[in-house]
Amino acid sequence: MSTPSSASLVLVHPAPLERLVIPAASDGHAGTNRATGGIAQIAATNDLEAIRAWLARFADKRTTFDSYRKEAERLLLWSLVQLGKPLSSLTHEDCLRYQRFVADPQPAATWIANAGAGGGRKHARGDARWRPFHGPLSPASIRQAMVILNVLFSWLVQAGYLAGNPLALSRQRTPKAAPRVTRYLEPGLWQEVKDFIAAMPQQTARDRAHYHRVRWLFTLLYLGGLRIAEAGSNTMGQFFVRRDADGTMRWWLTVHGKGDRERLVPATRELMTELSRYRQHLGMTALPSPNETTPLVLPIGSTAGSTTEPDRTKTEGPSHRPLTRAALHTIVKDVFAGAAGRLRERGEGFAARADLLGQASAHWLRHSAGSHMADQQVDLRLVRDNLGHASLTTTSLYLHVDDDRRHHETDEKHRINW
C-alpha cells in the first residue's frame, strides 16, 4: 500500500463525528464509489452527512445508536487518517485491510485511549484524550463490526448515495458452529469475584457506599441477568409483588430492555434481600413504592439521608439522576481488574485465570447467569424468558402458570450466595 502524502492527510488525530471537520477535497462529494444517475433518496452531499442520515434512524434507540456510530466513526476516521481518502472511495481491498487494522490499531498513540497504560480506559467524547479504540478488537468484535458496516453500506446503496457495497463480496455463508458461550465465569472464577467484593474496604463512609453499590450492582446483573444498559435505564418502582396460583406472594421486576421489549424478571428472595440492604444503607425504606422513580443504581451521595461524599460520576441535575452506562461499565471493569490482580499475586499458576478475568465485562455476568442456571438444571425455556432472549409463545391461558413455575425454579436454583 502506498503511503498518502502529508498533504493528502485530512487529520493528524481522529476526532468524534460531532467535532469532525473534513476539507471539501476529501469529504466524499466526488468519491469514486458515488452513485451517478438516478434519484437519491437522501439529501446528503458528502460522507459525513450520509453517515448522519443513517444514524438518525436509530436516534430513539440509544444502545443501537452508540454501537452503530462507533463502527461508522472508526471506519470513516481510518479511511481519512490512514488512507487519506474519503469513505465513499473505499474498495473491497480497503475493507479487507481495515479488518486487519482493527485487530491491531497502530500507531497505538493515535488510535487507542491510554495506549501507554495498556488501553481500556474510556474518556468522554469531548476529552482531548478520546480515541476511537480501547484496544485491539477480538475476532468476535471484528465480525460484529463488519456486520454493522455492511448494514451501513447496503443502506447507502439503497439510498442512492453509493454505487455499490464494497463489503458485499465478503458476504459468504459459513457453516454454523455448535452454539458455545465462552464469555462467562465458571463457578470458581465467579467465587473469586465475590470474594474480592466481600473484602472491599469499608473504613470510610465513601468506602462503605462504594461497597454497597458494587454488591448491589453485581447482584442485579447476575441474579436478574440484566444488561448493563438495563441496569442504568430502569427504576426501583418497577419492582412489584403479586399473589401466585397457590397464594404465595412473589416479587417481580419489570424490565424495559433491548428493542423496546418488556420482560418480567423473577425477583428472588436473595435479590429482594439485597435490594433492601442497599436501600437501607442509603437511608431509604426497605422496599420501593409503586412507580417510584429511583434508579436501580445510584451515584454515591445522590440520595437524601446519605452521609457519603459526592460522587465524581454525579452531574448537575435531579437528586435521582441515574448513572450512565459508561459509569456502570467502569465500576464492573474495576472490580474484575481488582479480582484479577489478587489472583496474580498468588503466583504464575494463576496468571491464565487472572488474564481471563481481566477480559471480563458486565455482559459476562449475564452470560454467567444463563450458564449457571443451565448448570443447575433450570429449564432452558425459563432461562430464555428470564434473560429476555425470546418472547413467550404460550397462550395467555398458561402464561401465569408458566410465570409461577419460572419464579419458583429461579428462586430455588439460581443463587448468588454472598
Beta strands, then each sheet from edge to edge (+ up, - down):
strand 1: 239-243
strand 2: 249-256
strand 3: 262-267
sheet 1: 1+ 2- 3+
end
